[in-house]
Amino acid sequence: MRTLVVFAHPDLAASRANAALAEAARPVDGVTFHDLYAAYPDLNIDVEREQRLLLEHDRIVLQFPFYWYSAPPLLKKWLDEVFLYGFAYGTNGTSLRGKALLVATTTGGAEEMYRPGGFNRFTVVDLLKTFDATANISGMAYEEPFVVHGTLRLDDAELAVHQERYRALLASGVPRERDLAVA
Ligand SMILES: Cc1cc2nc3c(=O)[nH]c(=O)nc-3n(C[C@H](O)[C@H](O)[C@H](O)COP(=O)(O)O)c2cc1C
């Protein structure tokens, strides 16, 4: 299985959690690690290149820090410009069909803040449902998101556990349980 990690962090130099996860992901066999902000410092996305990369991989991982309950802006721009009608959806838009989509994100807020009735009212899995819907319209199998909560308080040992969890998930190449039957 060939895995493409599409990574979006606007300030990697200041990152701790995503930098650690990136360090765990880069050497995994079969993983292409694609840093969007490094590839496009001017934010001008090469759409053909991105579509080619998608075609060359079976599992697409979107890795980013949670910003305002969603992804940083370059990842949204990437979706807007790359997941085109006729490519990702619509008439003849079958290029991504049968691939898997996994979101891997980190939140400043602790897990208990992301519960119904809690501080943020919704779980991260619920807040990520636009990605679930995007996978659905593109005929992709949406995997259970990989979430690291509470980055502000993670100690080094806990971060190392998450690094290993992420490495193992990418190395397994086996999509997690949800929604794997794609027509
Ligand atoms: C612009 C911005 C928006 C953020 N929005 C959220 C948010 O909605 N929910 C949350 O839990 N944390 C939020 N955070 C905190 C980040 O998610 C957290 O700092 C990040 O996951 C840590 O990862 P890093 O060490 O790789 O930067 C935000 C941070 C920034 C800079």
The ligand as a MOL file (V3000), in Angstrom:
LIG
                    3D

  0  0  0     0  0            999 V3000
M  V30 BEGIN CTAB
M  V30 COUNTS 31 33 0 0 0
M  V30 BEGIN ATOM
M  V30 1 C -4.9430 29.7960 14.6620 0
M  V30 2 C -5.0800 28.6920 15.6710 0
M  V30 3 C -6.3110 28.1110 15.8830 0
M  V30 4 C -6.4580 27.0700 16.7990 0
M  V30 5 N -7.6900 26.5080 16.9750 0
M  V30 6 C -7.8300 25.4810 17.8420 0
M  V30 7 C -9.1060 24.8540 18.0070 0
M  V30 8 O -10.0930 25.1890 17.3660 0
M  V30 9 N -9.1930 23.8360 18.8970 0
M  V30 10 C -8.1130 23.4020 19.6310 0
M  V30 11 O -8.2650 22.4570 20.4160 0
M  V30 12 N -6.8910 23.9750 19.4830 0
M  V30 13 C -6.7330 24.9900 18.6070 0
M  V30 14 N -5.4940 25.5590 18.4170 0
M  V30 15 C -4.3200 24.9500 19.1120 0
M  V30 16 C -3.6150 23.9930 18.1520 0
M  V30 17 O -4.4750 22.9750 17.7000 0
M  V30 18 C -2.4010 23.3550 18.8300 0
M  V30 19 O -1.5280 24.4000 19.1940 0
M  V30 20 C -1.7130 22.3900 17.8900 0
M  V30 21 O -2.5050 21.2430 17.6810 0
M  V30 22 C -0.3660 21.9610 18.4500 0
M  V30 23 O 0.3290 21.2940 17.4280 0
M  V30 24 P 1.7990 21.7350 17.0020 0
M  V30 25 O 2.6750 21.5710 18.2340 0
M  V30 26 O 2.1720 20.8220 15.8990 0
M  V30 27 O 1.7210 23.1660 16.5500 0
M  V30 28 C -5.3290 26.6060 17.5270 0
M  V30 29 C -4.0770 27.2010 17.3130 0
M  V30 30 C -3.9530 28.2390 16.4110 0
M  V30 31 C -2.5900 28.8570 16.1980 0
M  V30 END ATOM
M  V30 BEGIN BOND
M  V30 1 1 1 2
M  V30 2 1 2 3
M  V30 3 2 2 30
M  V30 4 2 3 4
M  V30 5 1 4 5
M  V30 6 1 4 28
M  V30 7 2 5 6
M  V30 8 1 6 7
M  V30 9 1 6 13
M  V30 10 2 7 8
M  V30 11 1 7 9
M  V30 12 1 9 10
M  V30 13 2 10 11
M  V30 14 1 10 12
M  V30 15 2 12 13
M  V30 16 1 13 14
M  V30 17 1 14 15
M  V30 18 1 14 28
M  V30 19 1 15 16
M  V30 20 1 16 17
M  V30 21 1 16 18
M  V30 22 1 18 19
M  V30 23 1 18 20
M  V30 24 1 20 21
M  V30 25 1 20 22
M  V30 26 1 22 23
M  V30 27 1 23 24
M  V30 28 2 24 25
M  V30 29 1 24 26
M  V30 30 1 24 27
M  V30 31 2 28 29
M  V30 32 1 29 30
M  V30 33 1 30 31
M  V30 END BOND
M  V30 END CTAB
M  END
